């Protein structure tokens, strides 16, 4: 039996990865799912297991009436999971109701496929509802060797282990304390152009800011690189969810500003002019670099999570979450 969890929307795939002729296998919160489209382009999600012999459904072909198991040819409706066809049944025989695959509500929005996972009826805002690209876009997928909670913590404590901006050095100087905005914890830190040197933190006016928005629950992360005047240079949305064996599934989209901004480095402007990428989300994480990062602002995230889930949190946690 699967563990019952509080239901929420998760962004689990890039929209263009789900094509009409075949299913896409993904993992969300440890569960394997098969995503596919019907002839009208609608997207559906089924548990990636046939209820007949428990073989994966995702390698099977997409049919007009659903997704067909590659083993015995049983076909399952995407919206309900009901078995729509068993090839060796006579036309006058009914398919037993117990032969149904688990279906998950699925919605496409802003270039991501979202799936409702857990208990309750689907509700609330989609994680990537606010994403819009206002410049050249880059995207990708990966499975990284960090558990989801560790990946979220590292995005606060040491984002330089998870992504990079060519020509930019991310520092460990925080521009204020983490602050809560809705269901996210937001943190700003200083950044400098590579080769300039970070200098003494208490006398430097950092020319760049890196802003990370990390969820208290769920897996929608937003990263923004901007000037100290808050002129946006790069914006990235990273959708993260728990994969199996302590790993994390990622899919991301991001864009870089189309027009040059005064005060950026020559290297940055040249890369921008010739269309080179200005950011990279790592598909492989350096374990030694992660282990060397001190635990710092992620402590605040854990305090908020405990305060929001415990009926009687300690007094100091109540103050932190206020």
Buried (B, 14 or more C-beta within 10 A) or exposed (E): EEEEEEBBBBBBBBBEEBEEEBBBBBBBBBBBBBBBBBEEEEBBBBBBBBBBEEBBBBBBBBBEEBBBBBBEBBBBBBBBBBBBBBEEEEEEEEBEEEBBBBBBBBBBBBBBBBBBBBEEEBEEEBBBBEBEBEBBEBBBBBEBBBBBBBBBBBBBBBBBBBBBBEBBBBBBBBBEEBEBEEBBBBBBBBBBBBEEEBBEEEEBEBBBBBBBBBBBEBBBBBBBBBBBEEEBBBBBBBBBBBBEEEBBBBBBBBBBBEEEBEEBBEBBEEBBEEEEBBBBBBEEBEEEEBEEBEEBBBEBBBBBBBBEEEEEBEEEBEEBBE
